[in-house]
Amino acid sequence: MKTIFFSLIMISLLLAPSPLIAQEPVNAAINAKIRDEGLNRSQVHKTFTHFTEVIGPRLTGSPAVKAADDYALGLLKDWGLGNPHLETWDFGRGWTLEKSTVEMIEPRYMPLIGYPEAWSASTPGEIVATPVFIGNKTVADLGKMKGQLKGAIVMSQPIQDSFERIDRQQPTMFDTPVAIGQPGRPQGSSPMITPKEMNKALFDTGASVILRPNRGEHGTLFVLGRDNGDAAMPSVILSAEHYNMIARMLDLGVKVKLRVNVQTKYHTDDKNGYNVLAELPGSDLKDETVMIGAHLDSWHAGTGAADNADGAAVALEAMRILKAIGAKPRRTIRLAIWNGEEQGLFGSANWVKKNLAGDENKAARDKFDVYFNLDPGTGPIYGWYLENNAAVKPIFDAWLEPFKDLGTRKNIIQPIGNTDHVSFNKAGALGFNAVQDYDLYDTRVHHTNMDTYERVKAADLKQCAIVLASFAYHAAMRAEKIPATAVK
């Protein structure tokens, strides 16, 4: 009876489908080496700190972002990565801020919280004047005020009565799909004129300075900017609380006087944008490519710590780890550190257009496997946005599982937009972005003066680099490329 019972058990086990047969292979030995290198000999925090504290803000086109590119390139050369180099693309003139003073001097003295927008022009020295509130005016109204606004400090928008108070949901905390991406941005009372229209209209009036509020609060300023070319004006973002206070004082008939001095510099000697590239050469499938990357440029009011010095430092560290452990991938693993992301994915879009997009690049696109991007968010990698690609879920799930003890959670089937992996997807190549933390990210960090060193933890940088290195390695070692559609 025992023999018969044992035989029946063996037959049932042989006939039953084994989940191990279909399981995506995971190289535990390589993961152990990646962990050891990434936890015990990490250089990621040193790289991150150099970007944020030594170099600081890295506005596209500025000397600072070029210094950051050169620093990254030097690291790749020191680490012995293959073919480290810079690639250029047309951008335009750069810009740096050299001086900014915004003060109320009557009816009492008060330093105001404010920051000039990027590509703002300089004031003709120090401007002292009573501000003129035109937040309730139309373009036609401004046309009638030319004589009144020459040399004026102009408050161009309505009182800010709506604020950024909701961060995006963390999708790994829900069992069902949630809204992905940044929440809708409150703008306050509807402006009579858009900022771009306002700049042109005020330039024509001869006004000296534009003051605008923003949707941040508690001293947080959302500060961006655009190059308005020959029509560029000095334009300063004030804290909403200070802007609103001055507007109310004027409405009450209080005699207010402000002092503003903005000095900036345009850079025209080098109008290039730069991407930093390097690779770990493959072996039998070296003509096929797995790619990892992140953008290094930032806005200028903070130091671009969470957006995106952390991502760039992590991508660099992932390549260092793979080189340091002697990884021998089948496919070539390529790193790209992008710039111009903040102005419209310029760096990645230009690279993809040149190398992957269109009929002329079909052969290269067929050889391209996958791109892994790190941005936006802070904290550890929880998983990946799968871009509605059900076929990759069991693959990425298997690769993510070994790092649950380091904080990984799950992969999310939905897509996310507005960062560099989108350039690849638009060209028909596979691109994925990591899922990270959004606690206070949208309300207090993203594109603000508070995007600083304090927003990022060293332990999270290590975890991200380990997970990214493992994903890049496993993608480079698969028998087949990452599937683009669901398996039938």
PEZIJO-V836774 format. One record per backbone hydrogen bond with DSSP energy under -0.5 kcal/mol. CO is the residue of the C=O (numbers start at 1). NH is the residue of the N-H. If there is no record, write none. Layout:
<<CO,NH> <CO,NH>>
//
This chain:
<<1,5> <2,6> <3,7> <4,8> <5,9> <6,10> <7,11> <8,12> <9,13> <10,14> <11,15> <12,16> <17,19> <18,21> <18,22> <19,23> <26,28> <27,31> <28,32> <29,33> <30,34> <31,35> <32,36> <33,37> <34,38> <35,39> <36,40> <37,41> <43,47> <44,48> <45,49> <46,50> <47,51> <48,52> <49,53> <49,54> <50,55> <51,56> <58,298> <59,62> <59,65> <62,66> <63,67> <64,68> <65,69> <66,70> <67,71> <68,72> <69,73> <70,74> <71,75> <72,76> <73,77> <74,78> <75,79> <76,80> <76,81> <77,80> <81,84> <82,279> <85,277> <87,275> <89,273> <94,267> <96,265> <99,263> <101,261> <102,112> <103,105> <103,259> <104,110> <106,257> <110,104> <112,114> <113,239> <115,237> <117,120> <118,226> <123,125> <126,128> <127,260> <129,131> <129,258> <131,133> <132,134> <132,155> <134,137> <135,192> <138,142> <139,143> <140,144> <141,144> <142,145> <143,146> <145,148> <145,149> <146,150> <149,152> <152,154> <152,208> <152,209> <153,132> <154,156> <154,211> <155,134> <159,161> <159,189> <163,165> <169,171> <170,173> <171,174> <184,186> <194,198> <195,199> <196,200> <197,201> <198,202> <199,203> <200,204> <201,205> <202,206> <202,207> <203,206> <206,151> <208,234> <209,154> <210,236> <211,156> <212,238> <215,164> <216,240> <217,220> <221,223> <221,449> <222,224> <224,118> <226,228> <228,231> <229,232> <233,121> <234,210> <235,117> <236,212> <236,238> <237,115> <239,243> <240,244> <241,245> <242,246> <243,247> <244,248> <245,249> <246,250> <247,251> <248,252> <249,254> <250,253> <254,256> <257,105> <257,106> <258,129> <259,103> <260,127> <261,101> <262,123> <263,98> <263,99> <265,96> <266,268> <267,94> <271,91> <271,92> <273,89> <275,87> <276,337> <277,85> <278,335> <279,82> <279,281> <280,333> <283,286> <285,288> <285,332> <288,332> <289,369> <289,370> <290,334> <291,372> <292,336> <293,374> <294,338> <299,58> <304,309> <305,310> <308,312> <309,313> <310,314> <311,315> <312,316> <313,317> <314,318> <315,319> <316,320> <317,321> <318,322> <319,323> <320,324> <321,325> <322,327> <323,326> <330,283> <330,285> <332,290> <332,334> <333,280> <334,292> <335,278> <336,294> <336,338> <337,276> <338,296> <338,297> <339,347> <340,346> <341,344> <341,345> <345,349> <346,350> <347,351> <348,352> <349,353> <350,354> <351,355> <352,356> <352,357> <358,361> <359,362> <361,365> <362,366> <363,367> <364,368> <365,368> <367,289> <370,291> <371,432> <372,293> <373,375> <373,434> <378,437> <380,382> <382,409> <382,410> <383,435> <384,386> <384,412> <385,433> <386,389> <388,390> <389,392> <390,393> <390,394> <392,396> <393,397> <394,398> <395,399> <396,400> <397,401> <398,402> <400,403> <401,404> <403,406> <403,408> <404,407> <412,386> <413,388> <414,387> <419,422> <420,423> <420,424> <421,424> <421,425> <422,426> <423,427> <424,427> <424,429> <425,428> <430,371> <432,373> <433,385> <434,436> <435,382> <435,383> <437,378> <438,440> <438,441> <438,442> <440,444> <440,445> <441,445> <441,446> <445,448> <447,223> <448,451> <450,452> <451,303> <451,304> <451,305> <452,455> <453,456> <457,461> <458,462> <459,463> <460,464> <461,465> <462,466> <463,467> <464,468> <465,469> <466,470> <467,471> <468,472> <469,473> <470,474> <471,475> <472,476> <473,477> <474,478> <475,478> <476,331>>
//
